[in-house]
Amino acid sequence: MNGNQIQALVGMLATFALLAFIALPSFLGLLHEKRIDRELREAQERHGGEPRHPEQQKAQKSSSRSTVPSTATWYAEGRRSKKLVSS
């Protein structure tokens, strides 16, 4: 091997090491998420519960209080009424 081949090999190894260093946190996060999913699934099976989705939960009753419009709504209504008057 001559000097150029060694330099190319070192450069290639450095590139692969950098790529592994950058991709490692994503890979570890993926493994962590899979482990948590597995633990949640096993806990559900132990307790005999079905997965609970938001659609399956009881429908919430709306509040009997009237709502106050937000500042943005109030501002937009004011601008609209001024535009109608000036037209």
C-alpha positions in Angstrom: 0.0 0.0 0.0 1.3 3.4 -0.8 0.5 6.7 0.9 -2.5 7.6 -1.2 -4.2 4.3 -0.5 -3.7 4.6 3.2 -5.0 8.2 3.2 -8.1 7.1 1.3 -8.6 4.2 3.8 -8.3 6.6 6.8 -10.6 9.1 5.2 -13.2 6.4 4.5 -13.0 5.0 8.0 -13.3 8.5 9.4 -16.4 9.1 7.3 -18.0 5.8 8.4 -17.2 6.6 12.1 -18.8 10.1 11.8 -21.8 8.6 10.1 -22.2 6.0 12.9 -21.7 8.8 15.5 -24.5 10.8 14.0 -26.9 7.9 13.5 -26.3 6.2 16.9 -28.7 8.5 18.9 -31.5 7.9 16.5 -31.0 4.2 16.6 -30.8 4.1 20.4 -34.0 6.2 20.5 -35.8 3.7 18.2 -34.7 0.8 20.4 -35.9 2.7 23.5 -39.4 3.4 21.9 -39.8 -0.3 20.9 -38.9 -1.4 24.4 -41.5 1.0 25.9 -44.1 -0.2 23.4 -43.4 -3.8 24.3 -43.7 -3.0 28.0 -47.0 -1.2 27.6 -48.4 -4.0 25.5 -47.3 -6.6 28.1 -48.9 -4.5 30.9 -52.2 -4.3 29.0 -52.2 -8.0 28.5 -51.5 -8.6 32.2 -54.4 -6.4 33.3 -56.7 -7.8 30.6 -57.6 -4.3 29.3 -58.2 -3.4 25.7 -56.3 -0.4 24.3 -58.2 2.7 25.1 -58.5 5.2 22.2 -60.0 8.7 22.5 -63.0 7.7 20.4 -63.9 5.0 23.0 -63.8 7.3 25.9 -67.1 8.9 27.1 -68.1 12.0 25.1 -67.5 15.1 27.1 -70.4 17.4 27.8 -70.0 20.9 26.6 -69.8 23.6 29.3 -73.0 25.5 30.0 -71.0 28.7 30.4 -70.9 31.0 27.4 -67.5 31.5 25.9 -65.7 34.9 25.6 -64.2 35.5 22.1 -60.4 35.7 22.0 -58.6 38.9 21.4 -57.8 37.9 17.8 -61.6 37.3 17.1 -62.5 40.6 18.7 -59.9 42.4 16.6 -61.0 40.7 13.4 -64.6 41.6 14.1 -63.7 45.2 14.7 -61.7 45.4 11.5 -64.5 43.8 9.5 -67.2 46.3 10.9 -64.9 49.3 10.1 -64.4 48.0 6.6 -68.1 47.7 6.0 -68.8 51.2 7.3 -66.1 52.8 5.2 -67.1 51.1 2.0 
